[in-house]
Amino acid sequence: MKQKAVFYHAGCPVCVDAERQLAHALDPARYDVEVVHLGQARERLDEAERAGVRSVPALVLAGAPLHINFGAALQDLR
């Protein structure tokens, strides 16, 4: 069974680079990766916050957030 992974980002160059290097590098046979652009899907900001995301880009895998680099604070996207 595939694990769900959610990659949250805001579309900035740091985020796009992290998506290209990390989110797309996950084995598709093992992970079902969803990419969420929080600049375009602001209705999902609360979801990201509940998952423990504090800044983007971030990858939530197995229920734990991994903050990859600092592109923008989640609060700045509100």
FENZI-V118800 format. One line per field, one symbol per residue. phi: phi as a letter, one per 20 degrees, with the letter a starting at -180 (. if undefined). burial: # if it has 16 or more other C-alpha atoms within 10 Angstrom, else .. Layout:
phi: ???
burial: ???
This chain:
phi: .feeccdebcnfgfffffffedfeeffffdceedddeffdcffdgfgffffnfdbdfbddclmcedeebedafgffef
burial: ....#######..###.##...#.......#.#..####.....#..#..###########...####..##.#....
